[in-house]
């Protein structure tokens, strides 16, 4: 390469570090007075999200930075990803169910910067986590790297928070339909002399969730018969308050980073329905208050060159109260009948306290012993308590349940053939200790089958590989023998709408992935990228939620064997960073493979599709960004997206006739948004419309989703 060409490359690379906006050429004047002009120099580099997608495992990656300027929640953003489906039970703050390639519920684990998200308290979820603090989201499908120390069966969602090195202040306020309000504040300050870093975060969300319920059943004026009406939802207020302060130091001789943090979270939620919307609740409510303290430490070249240590420790004090002290039966118009049963459980009045202390310790030790070769040892300790008392029900015996998990992982990663071939191998050891003290409703909860404490051990293992044939085509595959231990919510219930089932067995699955991906550079700023992934999940002791429709209660139960097969794919088009179009589709076929019942009879649900779960769904999105619209250094981004969900049965297909079986109908949802920013992104205003066509749509157990809604948000970033 001659000197002139070398200079051109160097100047192009400088353009990456010091971009010049609004110019079609870059001119540089040398010491001798001659000028070199680069016409339309373009240098492309893979984003962190793209690099993750191109790894050995099946991974989806989302850049969330744009979402910070909208009122869209994290669940809404993730729901548009290939192979992912999120179903909510109502409006803002409602419980939700996330599925990845057909595996759903608690088979999916959630992490915040690699630490279990529930270490922030039981009330902290994807739905109320402040979006402003998030940089990106990683979604692992089926096979989970050992570094997480996770017993996830179907996948994991890892939320990566922003790690900006500069001082900043970020404030936003949004409001919208159904009396919805949301305010977020986060900042970072570094002392010039002390080097101390402070990161405060404050978030508040409120909504009445009083959207219109269409076609619900109420009594007529004479109270002699039932009629169908459209009525606003009531008794569904939701309030979430979150505050965190993190302080520490960075770039010291003894630590790359050392931070301690304190957190408080408070959630007040009216309970409006049982597990189905036909069970209307008008007075019951749930309150949760959580405190958390944590510390994290990072150090490269720990003990020896090439070794990195990541260690973290947290403890959470979590206290929730479920109030169910009224003997009434409500209807959708707010009227009620006095009765002899409580609203939630249909039994005696309760004021149940749940104290769930949690301790999480995580250590990752990574050692790069040669170029392209890395070995890692990981350990996770998770201790969850479940202490129950009742200040109203004097017959209730207090309990103190404990779930103890130790997960040890050993992994080895390779990068060969100049990075064209990547391999990963791992093995995990799961130790589960369970101490059950509750005995309430033993015929339902199974507490009569489980007494005292028990300790069990399981081993999992897996591998992944990726080979880059050329830029337009790469192939990757992964496999894991996975173990998933039941979590507190499944074993012990949620204190309101979910019965305990302490006799649940761990899920065991053989997970397979095989995928293709690539990128076509068409020139002129036009690029097309694609990825597709086929998967198989062979699950024993499959855990699924079932509903007691007469009581409106839910419980998690084991199915002896479920096989899931499917495929998902996505294609993305981008032109010059202005026009972006993406579409994805997902199909999974989940079947009950239990051939015989416990009595030896042929099971009527053998090879039936698993009920109450979508199995075919698609997403499409298009956006265009205009520069310098109105104000200087401004951007206007217009976005529209569409979602299709095929109908599915609520119960087993073998039960009842086709004409009488209850099902969730096919859904078509369209959303649109406008985002305007100026002063280089310092000031941002967004306007969104969800469910633009006001379609009647349903979700988990045929719960109605909100109709057309509008939201406005202002964000200041300095």
C-alpha positions as CSV (number, residue, x, y, z in Angstrom):
1,X,0.0,0.0,0.0
2,X,1.5,3.3,-1.0
3,X,1.8,6.4,1.2
4,X,-1.3,8.1,-0.3
5,X,-3.5,5.1,0.2
6,X,-2.3,4.7,3.8
7,X,-3.1,8.3,4.4
8,X,-6.6,7.8,3.0
9,X,-7.2,4.9,5.3
10,X,-5.9,6.8,8.3
11,X,-8.1,9.8,7.6
12,X,-11.1,7.6,7.2
13,X,-10.4,6.0,10.6
14,X,-10.1,9.4,12.1
15,X,-13.5,10.1,10.7
16,X,-14.9,7.4,12.9
17,X,-13.5,9.1,16.0
18,X,-14.3,12.7,15.0
19,X,-17.3,12.5,12.6
20,X,-18.2,15.6,10.6
21,X,-21.9,16.0,10.1
22,X,-23.6,17.6,7.2
23,X,-20.7,17.3,4.8
24,X,-20.2,15.0,1.8
25,X,-16.5,15.3,1.8
26,X,-13.6,15.6,4.2
27,X,-10.6,17.9,3.4
28,X,-7.3,17.9,5.3
29,X,-4.5,20.3,4.7
30,X,-1.0,19.1,5.3
31,X,2.1,21.0,6.4
32,X,3.3,21.5,2.8
33,X,0.0,23.2,1.9
34,X,-1.4,20.5,-0.4
35,X,-5.0,19.4,0.2
36,X,-6.4,15.9,0.1
37,X,-10.2,15.5,-0.4
38,X,-12.0,12.2,0.4
39,X,-15.3,12.2,-1.5
40,X,-18.1,10.3,0.4
41,X,-15.7,8.3,2.5
42,X,-17.6,5.5,4.3
43,X,-16.2,3.2,6.9
44,X,-18.5,0.6,8.4
45,X,-18.0,-1.4,11.6
46,X,-20.1,-4.0,13.4
47,X,-22.1,-2.8,16.3
48,X,-22.0,-4.6,19.7
49,X,-25.4,-6.0,18.9
50,X,-24.3,-7.4,15.6
51,X,-21.2,-9.0,17.0
52,X,-23.3,-10.7,19.6
53,X,-25.7,-12.1,17.0
54,X,-22.7,-13.4,15.1
55,X,-21.5,-15.5,18.1
56,X,-21.7,-19.2,18.6
57,X,-25.1,-19.1,20.4
58,X,-28.5,-18.2,19.2
59,X,-28.9,-14.6,20.5
60,X,-31.1,-11.7,19.7
61,X,-29.7,-8.2,20.5
62,X,-31.6,-4.9,20.8
63,X,-30.2,-1.4,21.0
64,X,-32.5,0.4,23.5
65,X,-31.0,3.9,23.4
66,X,-33.7,5.2,21.1
67,X,-36.4,3.8,23.3
68,X,-35.2,6.1,26.2
69,X,-36.8,9.0,24.4
70,X,-40.2,7.3,24.1
71,X,-42.8,6.2,26.7
72,X,-42.5,2.6,25.4
73,X,-41.7,0.1,28.1
74,X,-38.9,-2.5,27.8
75,X,-41.5,-5.3,27.3
76,X,-42.9,-3.6,24.3
77,X,-39.5,-3.3,22.7
78,X,-38.5,-6.9,23.3
79,X,-41.9,-8.2,22.1
80,X,-40.9,-7.2,18.5
81,X,-37.9,-9.6,18.4
82,X,-37.8,-12.8,16.4
83,X,-38.8,-15.8,18.4
84,X,-40.1,-13.7,21.3
85,X,-43.7,-13.2,22.5
86,X,-44.8,-11.2,25.5
87,X,-48.3,-11.6,26.8
88,X,-49.6,-9.2,29.5
89,X,-52.6,-9.6,31.7
90,X,-53.8,-6.0,31.4
91,X,-52.4,-2.5,31.2
92,X,-49.4,-0.7,32.9
93,X,-47.9,-2.8,35.7
94,X,-49.8,-6.0,34.9
95,X,-48.1,-9.4,35.2
96,X,-46.8,-10.7,31.9
97,X,-45.5,-13.9,30.4
98,X,-42.5,-14.0,28.0
99,X,-41.8,-16.9,25.7
100,X,-38.6,-17.6,23.8
101,X,-38.9,-20.2,21.0
102,X,-41.9,-21.8,22.6
103,X,-40.5,-21.9,26.2
104,X,-42.1,-19.4,28.5
105,X,-42.9,-18.3,32.0
106,X,-40.2,-19.1,34.6
107,X,-38.2,-21.2,32.1
108,X,-36.8,-17.8,31.1
109,X,-34.4,-16.0,33.5
110,X,-33.8,-12.3,33.7
111,X,-30.5,-10.5,34.5
112,X,-29.4,-7.0,35.0
113,X,-25.7,-6.6,34.1
114,X,-25.3,-10.3,34.6
115,X,-27.0,-10.4,38.1
116,X,-30.5,-11.9,38.6
117,X,-33.0,-9.2,38.2
118,X,-35.2,-10.4,41.1
119,X,-32.3,-9.5,43.4
120,X,-33.8,-6.0,43.0
121,X,-37.0,-7.2,44.6
122,X,-40.0,-9.2,43.5
123,X,-41.7,-6.0,42.2
124,X,-38.9,-5.1,39.8
125,X,-39.6,-6.5,36.3
126,X,-39.0,-5.6,32.7
127,X,-42.3,-3.7,32.7
128,X,-41.2,-1.1,35.3
129,X,-37.4,-1.0,34.9
130,X,-36.4,2.6,33.9
131,X,-35.6,2.5,30.2
132,X,-33.3,5.6,30.4
133,X,-30.6,3.6,32.2
134,X,-30.5,0.8,29.6
135,X,-28.0,0.6,26.8
136,X,-29.0,-2.7,25.2
137,X,-30.7,-6.1,25.7
138,X,-29.3,-9.5,25.0
139,X,-31.8,-12.4,24.5
140,X,-30.3,-15.9,24.6
141,X,-32.5,-18.6,22.9
142,X,-32.4,-22.1,24.4
143,X,-28.7,-22.4,25.2
144,X,-27.4,-20.2,28.0
145,X,-23.6,-19.5,28.5
146,X,-22.2,-20.8,31.7
147,X,-21.0,-17.3,32.7
148,X,-24.6,-16.4,33.9
149,X,-24.6,-19.2,36.4
150,X,-28.2,-19.8,35.4
151,X,-30.6,-22.7,35.5
152,X,-32.7,-21.2,32.7
153,X,-34.3,-23.8,30.5
154,X,-35.6,-21.9,27.5
155,X,-33.5,-18.8,27.4
156,X,-32.4,-15.7,29.2
157,X,-32.8,-11.9,29.0
158,X,-29.7,-9.9,30.0
159,X,-30.2,-6.1,30.4
160,X,-27.0,-4.1,30.0
161,X,-27.1,-0.6,31.6
162,X,-25.3,2.4,30.3
163,X,-21.6,2.7,31.1
164,X,-21.0,6.3,29.9
165,X,-17.6,7.6,31.1
166,X,-18.7,11.3,31.2
167,X,-20.8,13.3,33.6
168,X,-24.5,13.7,32.5
169,X,-28.0,14.4,33.6
170,X,-31.0,12.6,32.1
171,X,-34.6,13.6,32.9
172,X,-37.8,12.6,31.2
173,X,-41.5,13.0,31.9
174,X,-44.4,11.3,29.9
175,X,-48.1,11.1,30.1
176,X,-50.8,9.4,28.2
177,X,-54.1,7.7,27.9
178,X,-55.8,5.9,30.9
179,X,-54.3,8.5,33.3
180,X,-50.8,7.2,32.8
181,X,-47.8,9.2,34.0
182,X,-44.1,8.3,34.1
183,X,-41.0,10.3,35.3
184,X,-37.4,9.1,35.2
185,X,-34.2,10.7,36.4
186,X,-30.7,9.4,36.3
187,X,-27.3,11.1,36.3
188,X,-23.6,10.5,36.8
189,X,-21.0,12.7,38.5
190,X,-17.3,12.1,38.9
191,X,-15.3,14.1,41.4
192,X,-12.2,15.6,39.7
193,X,-10.0,15.3,42.8
194,X,-11.4,12.3,44.6
195,X,-12.3,10.2,41.5
196,X,-15.5,9.1,43.2
197,X,-18.4,8.3,40.9
198,X,-22.0,8.8,41.9
199,X,-24.9,7.4,39.9
200,X,-28.4,8.3,41.2
201,X,-31.6,6.8,39.6
202,X,-35.2,7.8,40.4
203,X,-38.3,6.5,38.6
204,X,-42.0,6.8,39.2
205,X,-44.9,5.3,37.2
206,X,-48.7,5.6,37.7
207,X,-51.7,4.5,35.8
208,X,-55.4,4.0,36.5
209,X,-55.6,1.5,33.6
210,X,-59.2,2.6,33.1
211,X,-59.3,1.5,29.4
212,X,-62.6,0.3,27.9
213,X,-63.5,-3.3,28.4
214,X,-65.6,-4.4,25.4
215,X,-68.4,-7.0,25.5
216,X,-68.3,-7.8,29.2
217,X,-71.2,-9.3,31.1
218,X,-73.2,-7.3,33.8
219,X,-76.6,-7.5,35.4
220,X,-79.5,-5.5,34.0
221,X,-81.1,-2.7,35.9
222,X,-83.7,-5.1,37.4
223,X,-80.9,-7.5,38.3
224,X,-82.9,-10.4,36.8
225,X,-80.7,-11.2,33.8
226,X,-77.2,-10.5,32.3
227,X,-76.5,-8.1,29.4
228,X,-73.4,-7.3,27.4
229,X,-71.9,-3.8,27.7
230,X,-68.8,-1.8,27.0
231,X,-67.5,-0.4,30.3
232,X,-64.4,1.3,31.6
233,X,-62.0,-0.9,33.7
234,X,-62.1,0.0,37.4
235,X,-60.0,-0.8,40.5
236,X,-56.8,-1.3,38.6
237,X,-54.6,1.6,39.8
238,X,-50.8,0.9,39.7
239,X,-48.1,2.9,41.3
240,X,-44.4,2.1,41.1
241,X,-41.6,4.1,42.9
242,X,-37.9,3.2,42.4
243,X,-34.7,4.8,43.7
244,X,-31.1,3.7,43.6
245,X,-27.8,5.3,44.5
246,X,-24.5,3.8,43.3
247,X,-21.1,5.1,44.3
248,X,-17.6,3.9,43.6
249,X,-14.3,4.3,41.8
250,X,-13.0,3.3,38.4
251,X,-9.6,2.8,36.8
252,X,-7.6,2.2,39.9
253,X,-4.5,0.1,40.3
254,X,-6.4,-2.3,42.6
255,X,-9.7,-2.3,40.7
256,X,-11.0,-1.5,37.2
257,X,-14.3,-0.8,39.0
258,X,-15.6,-1.0,42.5
259,X,-19.1,0.1,43.3
260,X,-21.6,-0.2,46.2
261,X,-25.3,0.6,45.8
262,X,-28.5,0.9,47.8
263,X,-32.0,0.6,46.3
264,X,-35.6,1.0,47.4
265,X,-38.6,0.0,45.4
266,X,-42.3,0.4,46.3
267,X,-45.3,-0.9,44.3
268,X,-49.0,-0.5,45.1
269,X,-51.3,-2.4,42.8
270,X,-55.1,-2.9,42.8
271,X,-56.0,-6.5,41.9
272,X,-58.7,-6.2,39.3
273,X,-59.2,-9.7,38.0
274,X,-58.4,-13.3,38.9
275,X,-56.5,-15.5,36.3
276,X,-59.4,-14.8,33.9
277,X,-61.3,-11.6,33.3
278,X,-64.7,-13.2,34.1
279,X,-63.5,-13.2,37.8
280,X,-63.9,-9.5,38.7
281,X,-62.3,-8.1,41.8
282,X,-63.2,-4.7,43.3
283,X,-61.4,-4.3,46.6
284,X,-58.4,-6.6,46.9
285,X,-54.9,-5.1,46.5
286,X,-51.2,-5.9,46.9
287,X,-48.4,-3.8,48.3
288,X,-44.7,-4.5,48.0
289,X,-41.7,-2.7,49.6
290,X,-38.2,-3.8,48.8
291,X,-34.7,-2.7,50.0
292,X,-31.5,-3.9,48.5
293,X,-27.7,-3.4,49.1
294,X,-25.1,-4.6,46.8
295,X,-21.4,-4.4,45.8
296,X,-19.5,-5.3,42.6
297,X,-15.8,-5.6,41.8
298,X,-13.9,-5.9,38.5
299,X,-10.2,-6.4,37.9
300,X,-8.2,-7.4,34.8
301,X,-4.8,-9.1,35.2
302,X,-6.0,-10.4,38.5
303,X,-3.2,-12.5,40.1
304,X,-1.7,-13.0,36.6
305,X,-1.7,-11.4,33.2
306,X,-4.8,-12.4,31.1
307,X,-7.0,-13.2,34.1
308,X,-10.1,-11.2,34.9
309,X,-12.2,-11.3,38.0
310,X,-15.9,-10.2,38.2
311,X,-17.5,-10.5,41.6
312,X,-20.8,-9.2,43.0
313,X,-22.9,-9.6,46.1
314,X,-26.4,-8.4,47.0
315,X,-29.0,-8.8,49.7
316,X,-32.6,-7.9,49.3
317,X,-35.3,-7.4,52.0
318,X,-38.7,-7.9,50.3
319,X,-42.0,-7.5,52.0
320,X,-45.4,-7.8,50.3
321,X,-48.9,-7.7,51.7
322,X,-52.0,-9.1,49.9
323,X,-55.3,-7.7,51.3
324,X,-58.3,-9.9,50.7
325,X,-60.7,-9.0,53.5
326,X,-64.0,-8.4,51.7
327,X,-66.8,-10.9,51.1
328,X,-68.2,-9.6,47.8
329,X,-68.7,-10.7,44.2
330,X,-68.1,-7.8,41.8
331,X,-69.3,-7.1,38.2
332,X,-67.8,-5.0,35.5
333,X,-70.1,-2.0,36.2
334,X,-68.7,-1.8,39.8
335,X,-71.8,-3.3,41.4
336,X,-71.5,-6.2,43.7
337,X,-73.3,-8.8,45.7
338,X,-72.5,-9.5,49.4
339,X,-71.4,-13.1,49.9
340,X,-69.6,-15.5,52.1
341,X,-66.3,-15.9,50.3
342,X,-63.3,-13.6,49.9
343,X,-62.6,-12.1,46.5
344,X,-59.3,-13.7,45.5
345,X,-59.3,-17.2,47.0
346,X,-63.0,-17.7,47.5
347,X,-62.4,-18.7,51.1
348,X,-61.9,-16.8,54.4
349,X,-60.6,-13.3,54.7
350,X,-56.9,-12.9,54.7
351,X,-54.3,-10.1,55.2
352,X,-51.3,-12.2,54.2
353,X,-47.7,-11.0,54.7
354,X,-44.9,-12.4,52.5
355,X,-41.3,-11.7,53.5
356,X,-38.9,-12.9,50.8
357,X,-35.3,-12.1,51.7
358,X,-32.8,-13.0,48.9
359,X,-29.0,-13.2,48.9
360,X,-27.2,-13.5,45.6
361,X,-23.4,-13.9,45.2
362,X,-21.8,-14.3,41.8
363,X,-18.1,-14.8,40.8
364,X,-16.7,-15.1,37.3
365,X,-13.0,-15.9,36.8
366,X,-11.9,-15.7,33.2
367,X,-8.4,-16.6,32.0
368,X,-7.0,-16.0,28.5
369,X,-4.1,-18.4,28.4
370,X,-3.3,-18.1,24.7
371,X,-4.4,-16.1,21.7
372,X,-8.0,-17.1,20.9
373,X,-8.3,-19.5,23.9
374,X,-10.2,-18.6,27.1
375,X,-11.3,-20.7,30.1
376,X,-13.7,-19.5,32.8
377,X,-14.9,-20.7,36.1
378,X,-18.3,-19.3,37.4
379,X,-20.2,-19.7,40.7
380,X,-23.7,-18.4,41.6
381,X,-25.3,-18.6,45.1
382,X,-29.0,-17.8,45.3
383,X,-30.8,-18.0,48.7
384,X,-34.5,-17.1,48.7
385,X,-36.7,-17.1,51.7
386,X,-40.5,-17.2,52.0
387,X,-41.9,-16.3,55.4
388,X,-45.7,-16.1,55.6
389,X,-47.8,-14.7,58.3
390,X,-51.4,-13.5,58.4
391,X,-52.7,-10.7,60.7
392,X,-56.4,-11.5,59.9
393,X,-56.7,-15.2,59.6
394,X,-55.9,-16.5,63.1
395,X,-56.0,-20.1,62.0
396,X,-53.1,-19.7,59.6
397,X,-49.8,-21.2,60.8
398,X,-46.8,-19.0,59.9
399,X,-44.3,-20.6,57.6
400,X,-40.6,-20.2,56.8
401,X,-39.6,-21.8,53.4
402,X,-36.1,-21.6,52.0
403,X,-34.8,-22.2,48.4
404,X,-31.1,-22.6,48.1
405,X,-29.3,-22.8,44.8
406,X,-25.6,-23.4,44.0
407,X,-24.6,-23.3,40.4
408,X,-21.0,-23.9,39.3
409,X,-20.0,-23.6,35.6
410,X,-16.8,-24.3,33.7
411,X,-16.4,-23.1,30.1
412,X,-13.8,-23.1,27.4
413,X,-14.0,-20.8,24.4
414,X,-12.0,-20.9,21.2
415,X,-11.4,-18.5,18.3
416,X,-9.7,-20.2,15.4
417,X,-8.8,-19.5,11.7
418,X,-8.5,-15.8,12.2
419,X,-11.8,-15.6,13.9
420,X,-13.8,-17.5,11.2
421,X,-14.4,-20.4,13.6
422,X,-15.7,-19.9,17.2
423,X,-16.3,-22.7,19.6
424,X,-17.7,-22.8,23.1
425,X,-17.9,-25.7,25.5
426,X,-19.3,-25.7,29.1
427,X,-20.5,-27.9,31.9
428,X,-22.7,-26.9,34.9
429,X,-23.4,-28.4,38.3
430,X,-26.7,-27.5,40.0
431,X,-27.2,-28.1,43.7
432,X,-30.8,-27.4,45.0
433,X,-31.7,-27.3,48.7
434,X,-35.3,-26.9,49.6
435,X,-36.9,-26.4,53.0
436,X,-40.7,-26.4,53.1
437,X,-42.6,-25.3,56.1
438,X,-46.1,-24.5,54.8
439,X,-49.0,-26.9,55.0
440,X,-52.0,-24.8,54.0
441,X,-54.5,-26.5,51.5
442,X,-52.3,-29.6,51.4
443,X,-54.6,-31.3,48.9
444,X,-54.1,-28.5,46.4
445,X,-50.5,-27.3,47.2
446,X,-49.0,-30.8,47.6
447,X,-47.5,-29.8,51.0
448,X,-48.5,-33.2,52.3
449,X,-46.1,-34.9,49.9
450,X,-43.1,-32.6,50.8
451,X,-41.9,-32.4,54.4
452,X,-38.9,-30.9,55.9
453,X,-35.8,-30.3,53.8
454,X,-34.1,-32.0,50.9
455,X,-30.9,-31.5,48.8
456,X,-30.5,-32.7,45.2
457,X,-27.8,-32.4,42.6
458,X,-28.1,-32.2,38.8
459,X,-25.5,-31.8,36.0
460,X,-25.9,-29.9,32.7
461,X,-23.6,-29.4,29.7
462,X,-23.5,-28.0,26.2
463,X,-21.5,-26.6,23.3
464,X,-21.8,-24.0,20.5
465,X,-20.0,-23.4,17.3
466,X,-20.0,-20.8,14.5
467,X,-18.2,-20.8,11.2
468,X,-18.0,-17.8,8.9
469,X,-18.0,-19.0,5.3
470,X,-18.0,-15.5,3.9
471,X,-19.6,-12.2,4.8
472,X,-22.9,-13.1,3.2
473,X,-23.2,-16.6,4.8
474,X,-22.3,-18.0,8.2
475,X,-23.6,-21.1,10.0
476,X,-23.9,-21.8,13.7
477,X,-25.3,-24.5,16.0
478,X,-25.6,-25.1,19.7
479,X,-26.8,-27.8,22.2
480,X,-27.4,-27.9,25.9
481,X,-28.6,-30.6,28.3
482,X,-30.4,-28.1,30.6
483,X,-31.8,-28.2,34.1
484,X,-34.4,-25.7,35.3
485,X,-35.2,-25.6,39.0
486,X,-38.6,-24.3,40.0
487,X,-38.6,-20.7,41.4
488,X,-40.4,-19.3,44.4
489,X,-43.4,-18.1,42.4
490,X,-44.1,-21.6,41.0
491,X,-43.4,-23.5,44.2
492,X,-44.9,-21.1,46.7
493,X,-47.4,-19.0,44.8
494,X,-47.6,-15.2,44.6
495,X,-49.9,-14.6,47.6
496,X,-52.9,-13.6,45.6
497,X,-53.9,-15.4,42.3
498,X,-51.4,-18.3,42.2
499,X,-51.7,-21.4,44.4
500,X,-48.5,-23.0,45.7
501,X,-47.3,-26.4,44.4
502,X,-44.4,-27.5,46.6
503,X,-44.3,-30.9,44.9
504,X,-43.1,-29.5,41.5
505,X,-40.2,-31.3,39.9
506,X,-37.3,-29.6,38.0
507,X,-37.6,-29.3,34.2
508,X,-35.0,-31.2,32.2
509,X,-34.5,-30.4,28.5
510,X,-32.4,-31.3,25.5
511,X,-32.1,-28.0,23.6
512,X,-30.8,-27.8,19.9
513,X,-30.3,-24.7,17.7
514,X,-29.1,-24.5,14.1
515,X,-28.9,-21.1,12.4
516,X,-27.8,-19.2,9.3
517,X,-27.0,-15.5,9.1
518,X,-25.2,-13.0,6.8
519,X,-25.0,-9.4,5.6
520,X,-25.1,-8.1,2.0
521,X,-23.4,-4.7,1.3
522,X,-25.2,-3.5,-1.8
523,X,-23.2,-0.3,-2.1
524,X,-24.5,3.3,-1.9
525,X,-25.3,2.8,1.8
526,X,-27.7,-0.1,1.2
527,X,-27.3,-3.1,3.4
528,X,-29.4,-6.2,3.9
529,X,-28.9,-8.6,6.8
530,X,-30.7,-11.8,7.7
531,X,-30.7,-14.5,10.3
532,X,-32.8,-17.7,10.8
533,X,-32.8,-20.2,13.5
534,X,-34.3,-23.7,13.8
535,X,-34.8,-25.2,17.2
536,X,-35.8,-28.3,19.1
537,X,-36.7,-28.5,22.8
538,X,-37.3,-32.0,24.3
539,X,-38.6,-31.3,27.8
540,X,-39.4,-33.6,30.7
541,X,-41.4,-32.5,33.7
542,X,-42.5,-29.4,31.7
543,X,-43.9,-26.8,34.0
544,X,-46.9,-24.9,32.8
545,X,-49.6,-22.7,34.3
546,X,-53.1,-24.1,34.6
547,X,-56.3,-22.3,35.7
548,X,-59.1,-23.2,38.1
549,X,-61.7,-21.3,36.2
550,X,-64.4,-21.5,38.8
551,X,-62.2,-19.9,41.4
552,X,-60.1,-17.6,39.1
553,X,-56.9,-19.1,40.6
554,X,-53.8,-20.3,38.8
555,X,-51.3,-23.0,39.6
556,X,-48.1,-24.4,38.1
557,X,-48.1,-28.1,37.3
558,X,-45.7,-30.6,35.7
559,X,-46.4,-32.3,32.3
560,X,-44.4,-35.4,31.9
561,X,-43.1,-34.7,28.5
562,X,-43.4,-31.8,26.0
563,X,-41.6,-31.6,22.6
564,X,-41.2,-28.2,20.9
565,X,-40.0,-27.7,17.4
566,X,-39.9,-24.6,15.3
567,X,-38.2,-21.9,13.4
568,X,-37.8,-18.1,13.5
569,X,-36.2,-15.7,11.1
570,X,-35.6,-12.0,10.6
571,X,-34.5,-9.8,7.7
572,X,-33.3,-6.2,8.0
573,X,-32.7,-3.5,5.4
574,X,-30.9,-0.2,6.1
575,X,-30.1,2.7,3.8
576,X,-27.5,5.2,5.0
577,X,-28.8,5.1,8.5
578,X,-32.0,6.9,7.4
579,X,-34.4,4.2,6.3
580,X,-34.7,1.1,8.3
581,X,-37.1,-1.8,7.5
582,X,-37.3,-5.1,9.4
583,X,-39.6,-8.1,9.5
584,X,-39.6,-11.4,11.4
585,X,-41.7,-14.4,11.8
586,X,-41.8,-17.2,14.4
587,X,-43.4,-20.6,14.4
588,X,-43.2,-23.2,17.2
589,X,-45.1,-26.5,17.5
590,X,-45.3,-27.6,21.2
591,X,-46.9,-31.0,21.8
592,X,-47.8,-33.1,24.8
593,X,-45.8,-36.4,24.5
594,X,-47.2,-38.1,27.5
595,X,-48.8,-41.2,25.9
596,X,-50.3,-42.8,29.0
597,X,-51.9,-41.5,32.1
598,X,-50.8,-42.5,35.7
599,X,-53.6,-45.2,35.6
600,X,-52.2,-46.7,32.3
601,X,-54.9,-45.4,30.0
602,X,-54.1,-43.7,26.7
603,X,-53.9,-39.9,27.3
604,X,-56.5,-38.0,25.4
605,X,-54.1,-35.0,25.1
606,X,-51.3,-37.2,23.6
607,X,-49.7,-35.1,20.8
608,X,-52.1,-32.2,21.4
609,X,-50.6,-28.7,20.9
610,X,-49.9,-27.2,24.3
611,X,-52.8,-24.9,25.1
612,X,-53.0,-21.2,26.0
613,X,-49.9,-20.2,24.0
614,X,-49.4,-18.5,20.7
615,X,-47.6,-20.6,18.1
616,X,-47.4,-18.4,15.0
617,X,-46.7,-14.7,15.1
618,X,-45.0,-12.0,13.0
619,X,-43.7,-8.5,13.4
620,X,-42.8,-5.7,10.8
621,X,-41.4,-2.3,11.4
622,X,-40.4,0.6,9.2
623,X,-38.7,3.9,10.2
624,X,-37.3,6.9,8.4
625,X,-35.0,9.6,9.9
626,X,-34.9,13.2,8.6
627,X,-32.0,15.5,9.5
628,X,-32.1,19.2,10.3
629,X,-35.9,19.5,10.2
630,X,-36.8,23.0,11.5
631,X,-34.1,23.5,14.1
632,X,-30.4,23.0,13.3
633,X,-28.8,19.8,14.4
634,X,-32.2,18.1,14.7
635,X,-33.6,14.8,13.8
636,X,-37.1,13.6,13.1
637,X,-37.8,9.9,13.2
638,X,-41.1,8.4,12.0
639,X,-41.9,4.8,12.9
640,X,-44.7,2.4,12.2
641,X,-44.9,-1.3,13.3
642,X,-47.4,-4.1,12.9
643,X,-47.9,-7.4,14.8
644,X,-49.8,-10.5,13.8
645,X,-50.7,-13.3,16.2
646,X,-52.5,-16.4,15.0
647,X,-55.4,-17.7,17.1
648,X,-54.8,-20.5,19.7
649,X,-56.9,-22.6,22.0
650,X,-57.2,-21.8,25.7
651,X,-57.5,-25.5,26.7
652,X,-56.5,-28.8,25.3
653,X,-57.7,-29.4,21.7
654,X,-59.0,-32.8,22.8
655,X,-61.5,-31.3,25.2
656,X,-64.9,-30.4,23.9
657,X,-66.1,-29.8,20.3
658,X,-64.4,-27.4,17.9
659,X,-67.3,-25.1,17.9
660,X,-67.5,-24.7,21.7
661,X,-63.8,-24.6,22.6
662,X,-62.7,-21.3,24.0
663,X,-59.8,-19.7,22.1
664,X,-57.9,-16.5,21.7
665,X,-58.8,-15.0,18.3
666,X,-56.3,-13.9,15.6
667,X,-54.9,-10.4,16.4
668,X,-53.7,-7.5,14.3
669,X,-52.0,-4.7,16.1
670,X,-50.6,-1.5,14.6
671,X,-48.6,1.2,16.3
672,X,-47.1,4.5,15.2
673,X,-44.7,7.0,16.7
674,X,-42.9,10.3,16.1
675,X,-39.6,11.2,17.8
676,X,-38.1,14.7,17.3
677,X,-34.8,15.7,18.9
678,X,-32.6,18.8,18.6
679,X,-29.3,20.2,19.9
680,X,-27.6,16.9,19.2
681,X,-30.1,14.9,21.2
682,X,-30.2,17.2,24.2
683,X,-33.9,17.8,23.8
684,X,-36.3,15.1,22.7
685,X,-40.1,15.0,22.3
686,X,-42.0,11.8,21.3
687,X,-45.6,11.2,20.4
688,X,-46.9,7.6,20.2
689,X,-50.1,5.9,19.3
690,X,-50.5,2.2,20.3
691,X,-53.2,0.0,18.8
692,X,-53.8,2.6,16.2
693,X,-56.8,0.9,14.6
694,X,-58.4,0.3,18.1
695,X,-58.5,-3.5,17.5
696,X,-60.1,-5.8,20.0
697,X,-57.1,-7.9,21.2
698,X,-56.5,-10.4,23.9
699,X,-53.6,-11.8,25.8
700,X,-52.8,-14.2,28.6
701,X,-55.9,-16.4,29.3
702,X,-58.0,-14.1,27.0
703,X,-57.4,-11.0,29.0
704,X,-58.4,-7.9,27.0
705,X,-55.5,-5.6,25.9
706,X,-56.0,-1.8,26.0
707,X,-57.6,-0.1,23.0
708,X,-56.2,2.9,21.1
709,X,-53.9,5.0,23.3
710,X,-51.8,8.1,22.9
711,X,-48.6,9.0,24.8
712,X,-46.4,12.1,24.9
713,X,-42.9,12.3,26.4
714,X,-40.3,15.0,26.9
715,X,-36.7,14.1,27.6
716,X,-33.7,16.3,28.5
717,X,-30.2,14.9,28.3
718,X,-27.3,17.1,29.3
